[in-house]
Amino acid sequence: MAFAFNDDSEKQFQWLLKRYPEKRAALLPCFRLAEEQQGFVDQASMEYIATRLELAPAYVNGVFTFYSHYRRPEDGKYIVMVCATLPCGLMGAQQVADCFKDELKLGMGETSSDKKFSLRKVECLGSCTTAPVAQINDDYFENLTPQKIKEIVGALKEDKVPPHISNGPSLEGGRCSYRPMVEAFPEGK
């Protein structure tokens, strides 16, 4: 099935093109547009983005596969990303990873058969002073302990808002979106 931006995504795309000096600089936000439109980034959307930005599909695929925070078609409803870099490692990242594995009954890189959870080991989540840390979808969970993990997973299994959301690196928590900027700077500058 072919992918194309819908009217809202096209409007955002045109705004992005005004915002950056070169088309290729809009690549990461274009992944987010595709993700917001269809819930994930797949091969068809990457090829479409490559065409629109006049980039080689292999380049777009290479950039996409470098990043772990974009949703893929096979991802579960909740993507649990456990930071594995040195600061988190020194503060107990392996114990955190093991606890998530036990609670979710998953190995790293796996998705549950009901597609509710995906578990990933990722590189730096940028919250070193509050290690160990994990990100679940758009929310950060810092200073993790086995007890906090049990409470978080328990809530998510029931599709409830989990406790211990820490807001991570943004003041409002969750993903830092460019959408509010479109309204504030309609001309892209």
Backbone as JSON, one array per atom type, in Angstrom:
{
  "sequence": "MAFAFNDDSEKQFQWLLKRYPEKRAALLPCFRLAEEQQGFVDQASMEYIATRLELAPAYVNGVFTFYSHYRRPEDGKYIVMVCATLPCGLMGAQQVADCFKDELKLGMGETSSDKKFSLRKVECLGSCTTAPVAQINDDYFENLTPQKIKEIVGALKEDKVPPHISNGPSLEGGRCSYRPMVEAFPEGK",
  "N": [[0.84, -1.18, 0.0], [0.57, 2.19, -0.85], [2.03, 5.09, 0.61], [1.19, 8.38, 1.58], [1.35, 11.78, 2.58], [-1.34, 13.03, 4.51], [-3.76, 15.75, 4.43], [-3.3, 17.36, 6.75], [-0.74, 16.49, 7.56], [0.68, 17.19, 5.29], [0.49, 19.97, 5.38], [2.02, 20.43, 7.7], [4.44, 19.43, 6.77], [5.08, 21.24, 4.71], [5.43, 23.5, 6.28], [7.67, 22.7, 7.74], [9.61, 22.6, 5.72], [10.04, 25.3, 5.25], [11.26, 25.98, 7.57], [13.78, 24.88, 7.76], [17.13, 25.14, 6.45], [17.98, 23.39, 4.47], [16.44, 20.74, 2.64], [16.95, 18.1, 3.54], [17.4, 18.37, 6.23], [14.95, 18.22, 7.41], [14.35, 15.6, 7.79], [14.16, 13.91, 10.22], [11.92, 15.13, 11.6], [10.04, 14.53, 9.62], [9.83, 11.76, 9.79], [8.49, 11.67, 12.21], [6.09, 12.88, 11.46], [5.01, 10.92, 9.71], [4.75, 8.85, 11.53], [2.89, 9.96, 13.34], [0.71, 10.15, 11.66], [0.09, 7.5, 10.78], [0.7, 5.83, 12.87], [3.11, 4.49, 12.98], [6.38, 4.08, 11.44], [7.03, 2.87, 8.32], [8.37, 0.89, 5.55], [7.17, 1.88, 3.19], [6.44, 4.51, 3.93], [8.96, 5.55, 4.44], [10.13, 5.47, 1.89], [8.47, 7.26, 0.56], [9.02, 9.63, 1.99], [11.72, 9.88, 1.34], [11.54, 10.43, -1.4], [10.1, 12.86, -1.34], [11.91, 14.51, 0.01], [14.01, 14.43, -1.64], [16.09, 12.53, -1.32], [18.29, 9.68, -1.14], [16.76, 6.5, -0.91], [18.16, 4.54, 0.57], [19.77, 6.07, 2.24], [17.82, 7.36, 3.83], [16.68, 5.11, 5.07], [18.94, 4.23, 6.48], [19.34, 6.33, 8.32], [16.93, 6.17, 9.71], [17.07, 3.58, 10.89], [19.08, 3.98, 12.7], [17.99, 5.29, 14.86], [16.11, 4.56, 17.78], [13.7, 5.38, 18.78], [11.51, 5.75, 17.13], [8.36, 4.49, 16.13], [7.83, 1.2, 14.91], [6.17, -0.99, 12.55], [5.8, -3.48, 13.8], [5.85, -3.02, 16.51], [4.75, -3.07, 19.95], [1.9, -1.86, 21.85], [2.87, -0.51, 24.09], [6.05, 0.67, 24.28], [8.86, -0.25, 25.82], [11.78, 1.16, 26.74], [14.92, 0.64, 27.81], [17.57, 2.31, 29.21], [20.97, 1.77, 28.48], [23.53, 2.78, 28.69], [26.75, 3.85, 30.05], [26.47, 5.56, 32.53], [23.85, 4.8, 33.43], [24.3, 2.09, 33.53], [26.19, 1.88, 35.6], [24.56, 2.55, 37.68], [22.76, 0.53, 37.94], [21.4, -0.48, 35.63], [21.31, -3.03, 34.46], [19.96, -4.59, 36.35], [17.51, -3.28, 36.27], [16.77, -3.81, 33.59], [16.59, -6.62, 33.75], [14.49, -6.85, 35.58], [12.34, -5.69, 34.16], [12.27, -7.58, 32.07], [11.49, -9.88, 33.51], [8.99, -9.07, 34.58], [7.52, -8.54, 32.27], [7.81, -10.84, 30.88], [9.44, -11.12, 28.64], [12.17, -11.06, 26.3], [14.99, -8.94, 25.54], [14.4, -6.86, 22.79], [12.11, -8.13, 21.99], [8.58, -8.56, 21.27], [5.45, -8.79, 22.83], [3.08, -11.49, 22.36], [0.48, -10.6, 22.23], [0.83, -8.1, 21.31], [1.05, -5.99, 23.07], [3.25, -5.11, 24.56], [6.58, -4.04, 23.88], [10.01, -4.62, 24.27], [13.04, -2.96, 24.65], [16.56, -2.43, 24.54], [18.29, 0.53, 24.8], [20.44, 3.21, 23.69], [21.79, 6.02, 25.37], [19.39, 7.93, 27.05], [19.54, 10.45, 27.88], [19.31, 11.26, 30.54], [21.12, 11.11, 32.66], [21.76, 11.92, 35.29], [19.72, 10.95, 36.8], [19.75, 8.24, 36.8], [19.08, 4.73, 37.31], [17.28, 4.75, 34.18], [14.27, 4.56, 32.23], [12.34, 4.73, 29.24], [8.99, 4.84, 28.37], [6.99, 4.62, 25.76], [6.22, 7.89, 25.31], [6.99, 8.78, 27.78], [9.14, 9.38, 30.6], [10.82, 7.47, 33.1], [12.45, 7.62, 36.0], [15.27, 7.03, 38.26], [14.84, 4.32, 38.81], [13.57, 1.42, 40.5], [13.22, -2.04, 41.47], [10.68, -2.29, 42.71], [9.29, 0.03, 41.82], [9.21, -0.59, 39.1], [7.58, -2.87, 39.04], [5.15, -1.72, 39.84], [4.72, 0.12, 37.77], [4.57, -1.54, 35.45], [2.41, -3.14, 36.22], [0.29, -1.27, 36.21], [0.28, -0.55, 33.48], [-0.38, -2.98, 32.28], [-3.04, -3.06, 32.83], [-3.9, -1.02, 31.31], [-3.78, 1.51, 32.48], [-2.83, 4.8, 33.63], [0.5, 4.89, 34.36], [2.27, 4.9, 37.55], [4.89, 7.06, 38.82], [5.82, 8.58, 36.66], [8.21, 10.73, 35.41], [8.56, 12.98, 33.91], [10.9, 13.45, 32.53], [13.35, 14.88, 30.27], [11.88, 17.08, 29.29], [9.97, 19.91, 30.27], [7.21, 19.62, 30.34], [6.85, 16.94, 30.1], [6.8, 13.84, 28.26], [6.93, 13.66, 24.65], [8.74, 16.18, 22.94], [7.18, 18.16, 20.93], [7.01, 19.72, 17.7], [4.69, 20.83, 16.87], [3.19, 22.9, 18.37], [4.78, 25.05, 17.66], [4.2, 25.54, 15.02], [1.84, 26.96, 15.04], [2.66, 29.22, 16.44], [4.66, 30.24, 14.82], [3.76, 30.64, 11.96], [4.87, 31.19, 9.45], [7.15, 29.76, 9.42], [9.47, 30.8, 10.45]],
  "CA": [[0.0, 0.0, 0.0], [1.37, 3.42, -0.95], [1.87, 6.07, 1.67], [1.28, 9.8, 1.22], [0.9, 12.65, 3.66], [-2.7, 13.55, 4.43], [-3.76, 17.22, 4.36], [-2.67, 17.92, 7.94], [0.7, 16.19, 7.5], [1.25, 17.99, 4.2], [0.62, 21.33, 5.91], [3.18, 20.4, 8.61], [5.62, 19.22, 5.93], [5.39, 22.52, 4.06], [5.96, 24.37, 7.32], [9.03, 22.23, 8.04], [10.52, 23.0, 4.63], [10.38, 26.72, 5.45], [11.97, 26.1, 8.83], [15.16, 24.38, 7.64], [17.85, 25.68, 5.28], [18.07, 22.33, 3.47], [15.35, 19.76, 2.78], [17.38, 16.92, 4.29], [17.34, 18.67, 7.66], [13.6, 17.92, 7.88], [14.15, 14.15, 7.77], [13.65, 13.37, 11.47], [10.52, 15.53, 11.8], [9.18, 13.82, 8.66], [9.54, 10.45, 10.4], [7.46, 11.9, 13.23], [4.82, 13.11, 10.74], [4.51, 9.63, 9.26], [4.36, 8.13, 12.74], [1.65, 10.54, 13.86], [-0.37, 9.9, 10.72], [-0.33, 6.1, 10.68], [1.03, 5.09, 14.08], [4.43, 3.88, 12.85], [7.12, 4.38, 10.21], [7.31, 1.63, 7.6], [9.16, 1.05, 4.33], [6.45, 2.74, 2.24], [6.55, 5.91, 4.34], [10.36, 5.97, 4.26], [10.33, 5.72, 0.46], [7.76, 8.5, 0.26], [9.8, 10.72, 2.57], [12.94, 10.0, 0.53], [11.16, 11.11, -2.63], [9.72, 14.26, -1.04], [13.09, 15.28, 0.44], [15.04, 14.23, -2.67], [17.19, 11.78, -0.7], [18.35, 8.27, -1.52], [16.05, 5.65, 0.05], [19.12, 3.87, 1.46], [20.17, 7.05, 3.24], [16.68, 7.52, 4.74], [16.62, 3.88, 5.86], [20.09, 4.23, 7.39], [19.07, 7.27, 9.4], [15.82, 5.62, 10.5], [17.48, 2.43, 11.7], [19.98, 4.45, 13.75], [17.19, 5.75, 15.99], [15.23, 3.53, 18.35], [12.48, 5.95, 19.36], [10.39, 5.79, 16.2], [7.57, 3.26, 16.13], [7.86, 0.32, 13.76], [4.87, -1.7, 12.45], [5.72, -4.64, 14.69], [5.93, -2.61, 17.91], [3.59, -3.2, 20.81], [1.24, -0.62, 22.29], [3.81, 0.14, 25.01], [7.45, 0.37, 23.97], [9.68, -0.05, 27.01], [13.17, 1.34, 26.33], [15.78, 0.69, 28.99], [18.87, 2.89, 28.9], [22.05, 0.83, 28.78], [24.84, 3.41, 28.63], [27.57, 3.74, 31.25], [25.9, 6.07, 33.79], [22.76, 3.92, 33.87], [24.91, 0.8, 33.86], [26.81, 1.99, 36.93], [23.51, 2.75, 38.68], [21.88, -0.63, 38.02], [20.59, -0.69, 34.43], [21.1, -4.46, 34.21], [18.89, -5.01, 37.26], [16.28, -2.71, 35.71], [16.45, -4.6, 32.4], [16.17, -7.95, 34.2], [13.18, -6.72, 36.21], [11.37, -5.53, 33.07], [12.16, -8.89, 31.4], [10.7, -10.76, 34.37], [7.61, -8.58, 34.69], [6.86, -8.61, 30.97], [8.03, -12.18, 30.29], [10.0, -10.86, 27.32], [13.59, -10.8, 26.17], [15.27, -7.68, 24.87], [14.12, -6.89, 21.36], [10.91, -8.91, 21.71], [7.24, -7.98, 21.43], [4.52, -9.8, 23.34], [2.21, -12.06, 21.33], [-0.74, -9.79, 22.15], [1.3, -6.8, 20.81], [0.85, -4.94, 24.08], [4.54, -4.61, 25.02], [7.87, -4.29, 23.22], [11.1, -4.32, 25.21], [14.27, -2.63, 23.93], [17.71, -1.8, 25.19], [18.64, 1.68, 23.97], [21.55, 4.03, 24.12], [21.51, 7.21, 26.17], [18.12, 8.65, 27.07], [19.83, 11.83, 28.26], [18.87, 11.55, 31.91], [22.18, 10.44, 33.41], [21.78, 12.25, 36.72], [18.62, 10.26, 37.47], [19.87, 6.83, 36.41], [18.74, 4.16, 36.01], [16.1, 5.35, 33.57], [13.62, 3.91, 31.08], [11.31, 5.52, 28.58], [7.89, 4.02, 27.89], [6.37, 5.5, 24.77], [6.77, 9.24, 25.4], [7.2, 9.15, 29.17], [10.36, 8.97, 31.28], [10.74, 6.9, 34.45], [13.82, 7.78, 36.47], [15.61, 6.48, 39.58], [14.03, 3.1, 38.87], [13.83, 0.32, 41.43], [12.33, -3.16, 41.14], [9.31, -2.02, 43.16], [8.69, 0.98, 40.88], [8.96, -1.29, 37.84], [6.39, -3.71, 39.23], [3.97, -0.84, 39.86], [4.56, 0.68, 36.42], [4.09, -2.6, 34.55], [1.07, -3.51, 36.68], [-0.67, -0.27, 35.7], [0.2, -0.64, 32.02], [-1.1, -4.2, 31.92], [-4.47, -2.73, 32.95], [-4.08, 0.19, 30.49], [-3.94, 2.67, 33.35], [-1.67, 5.69, 33.66], [1.43, 4.33, 35.35], [2.87, 5.82, 38.53], [6.33, 7.36, 38.74], [6.24, 9.33, 35.47], [9.08, 11.77, 35.94], [8.59, 14.08, 32.95], [12.11, 13.41, 31.73], [14.06, 16.12, 29.98], [11.06, 18.23, 28.94], [9.23, 20.41, 31.43], [5.84, 19.14, 30.33], [6.83, 15.49, 29.97], [6.5, 13.31, 26.94], [7.66, 14.1, 23.47], [8.79, 17.61, 22.65], [6.65, 18.26, 19.59], [7.14, 21.0, 17.03], [3.36, 21.29, 16.46], [2.82, 24.22, 18.88], [5.56, 26.06, 16.98], [3.56, 25.85, 13.76], [0.87, 28.02, 15.32], [3.38, 30.42, 16.88], [5.48, 30.72, 13.71], [3.14, 30.07, 10.77], [5.7, 31.35, 8.27], [8.3, 28.88, 9.52], [10.66, 31.49, 10.93]],
  "C": [[0.89, 1.25, 0.0], [1.05, 4.35, 0.21], [1.97, 7.46, 1.07], [0.8, 10.61, 2.43], [-0.56, 13.04, 3.44], [-2.62, 15.08, 4.46], [-3.05, 17.86, 5.55], [-1.16, 17.7, 7.91], [1.38, 17.0, 6.41], [1.45, 19.44, 4.65], [1.85, 21.42, 6.83], [4.47, 20.26, 7.81], [6.04, 20.54, 5.26], [5.97, 23.52, 5.06], [7.41, 23.99, 7.64], [10.03, 22.67, 6.97], [10.93, 24.46, 4.74], [11.3, 26.91, 6.64], [13.46, 25.75, 8.72], [15.84, 24.9, 6.37], [17.99, 24.67, 4.14], [16.96, 21.32, 3.71], [15.74, 18.59, 3.69], [17.32, 17.13, 5.81], [15.96, 18.36, 8.26], [13.34, 16.42, 7.99], [13.57, 13.6, 9.07], [12.23, 13.84, 11.77], [9.56, 14.85, 10.81], [8.87, 12.4, 9.15], [8.42, 10.6, 11.42], [6.11, 12.16, 12.57], [4.2, 11.79, 10.3], [4.0, 8.81, 10.45], [3.05, 8.65, 13.3], [0.46, 10.21, 12.96], [-0.85, 8.46, 10.75], [0.05, 5.23, 11.88], [2.4, 4.44, 14.09], [5.09, 4.39, 11.58], [7.46, 3.05, 9.56], [8.1, 1.94, 6.32], [8.48, 2.0, 3.34], [6.57, 4.22, 2.63], [7.98, 6.42, 4.21], [10.65, 6.28, 2.8], [9.65, 7.01, 0.03], [8.54, 9.71, 0.76], [11.07, 10.95, 1.76], [12.64, 10.77, -0.76], [10.88, 12.59, -2.38], [10.93, 15.11, -0.66], [14.25, 15.16, -0.55], [16.31, 13.6, -2.09], [17.16, 10.34, -1.19], [17.59, 7.45, -0.48], [16.98, 4.95, 1.03], [19.59, 4.81, 2.56], [19.07, 7.21, 4.29], [16.56, 6.3, 5.64], [17.76, 3.82, 6.87], [19.88, 5.15, 8.57], [17.98, 6.7, 10.31], [16.28, 4.49, 11.41], [18.47, 2.81, 12.8], [19.2, 4.79, 15.02], [16.23, 4.67, 16.47], [13.89, 4.07, 18.79], [11.31, 6.09, 18.39], [9.68, 4.44, 16.2], [7.7, 2.52, 14.8], [6.53, -0.44, 13.71], [4.71, -2.84, 13.44], [5.75, -4.29, 16.18], [4.61, -2.82, 18.65], [3.02, -1.83, 21.17], [2.16, 0.19, 23.2], [5.22, -0.3, 24.65], [8.28, 0.75, 25.19], [11.13, -0.01, 26.56], [14.02, 1.56, 27.58], [17.15, 1.22, 28.57], [19.99, 1.95, 29.35], [23.43, 1.47, 28.72], [25.51, 3.42, 30.0], [26.95, 4.32, 32.52], [24.76, 5.2, 34.31], [23.32, 2.56, 34.29], [25.52, 0.81, 35.26], [25.76, 2.1, 38.04], [22.48, 1.61, 38.69], [20.99, -0.91, 36.82], [20.34, -2.18, 34.17], [19.99, -5.01, 35.1], [17.54, -4.5, 36.76], [15.84, -3.53, 34.5], [15.93, -5.98, 32.8], [14.77, -7.9, 34.82], [12.09, -6.53, 35.16], [11.18, -6.86, 32.33], [11.27, -9.83, 32.2], [9.24, -10.35, 34.42], [6.83, -8.74, 33.39], [6.95, -9.98, 30.32], [8.51, -12.06, 28.85], [11.51, -10.77, 27.4], [13.78, -9.45, 25.48], [15.04, -7.84, 23.37], [12.86, -7.66, 20.99], [9.64, -8.08, 21.91], [6.32, -9.1, 21.89], [3.56, -10.26, 22.24], [0.91, -11.28, 21.18], [-0.45, -8.36, 21.65], [1.05, -5.66, 21.8], [2.18, -4.31, 24.5], [5.67, -4.97, 24.06], [8.94, -3.85, 24.2], [12.39, -4.11, 24.42], [15.34, -2.12, 24.88], [18.14, -0.68, 24.26], [19.86, 2.39, 24.53], [21.01, 5.33, 24.69], [20.15, 7.87, 25.96], [18.3, 10.07, 27.59], [19.36, 12.21, 29.65], [19.84, 10.91, 32.9], [22.16, 10.72, 34.91], [20.66, 11.57, 37.5], [18.58, 8.78, 37.1], [19.55, 5.93, 37.6], [17.39, 4.66, 35.51], [15.57, 4.47, 32.44], [12.62, 4.9, 30.5], [10.25, 4.54, 28.1], [7.02, 4.93, 27.04], [6.98, 6.88, 24.93], [7.13, 9.66, 26.81], [8.49, 8.58, 29.77], [10.04, 8.47, 32.69], [12.16, 6.84, 34.96], [13.99, 7.21, 37.87], [14.83, 5.18, 39.81], [14.53, 2.1, 39.89], [12.93, -0.83, 41.01], [10.88, -2.91, 41.56], [8.59, -1.04, 42.23], [8.32, 0.28, 39.57], [7.72, -2.16, 37.95], [5.12, -2.87, 39.2], [3.68, -0.26, 38.48], [3.97, -0.37, 35.48], [2.68, -3.04, 34.93], [0.01, -2.56, 36.15], [-0.83, -0.38, 34.19], [-0.54, -1.89, 31.56], [-2.61, -3.99, 31.98], [-4.82, -1.48, 32.15], [-4.42, 1.42, 31.32], [-2.69, 3.54, 33.26], [-0.73, 5.17, 34.73], [1.92, 5.37, 36.35], [4.33, 6.09, 38.17], [6.76, 8.02, 37.43], [7.02, 10.54, 35.96], [9.16, 13.01, 35.07], [9.88, 14.2, 32.17], [12.68, 14.77, 31.42], [13.18, 17.29, 29.57], [10.23, 18.64, 30.15], [7.81, 19.89, 31.5], [5.74, 17.63, 30.23], [6.51, 15.07, 28.56], [7.34, 13.93, 25.85], [7.63, 15.61, 23.34], [8.39, 17.77, 21.19], [6.88, 19.64, 19.01], [5.78, 21.59, 16.68], [2.97, 22.64, 17.06], [3.58, 25.35, 18.18], [4.93, 26.47, 15.66], [2.58, 27.0, 13.95], [1.58, 29.32, 15.71], [4.17, 31.06, 15.75], [4.94, 30.19, 12.38], [3.98, 30.2, 9.5], [6.97, 30.5, 8.33], [9.55, 29.55, 10.05], [10.38, 32.16, 12.26]]
}
